[in-house]
């Protein structure tokens, strides 16, 4: 029944991860803190000050596994 409702109305993002802030290298701008939906995989902005889930984030681009580790983003 839930799968049918998700198809009609989209995921409601009720099951989410804890807030995640990606680690970044010095001199590289930090990425936004986000939570991820455990049902659909969508990343959602997380405001640390207000402790609220916000807008959805663009999916990160995929890096081919054949590239050396240093060139991955």
Secondary structure, 3 states (H helix, E strand, C coil): CHHHHHHHHCCCCCCECCCECCCCCCCCCCCCCEEEECCCCCEEEEECCCCEEEEECCCCCCCCCCCCHHHCC
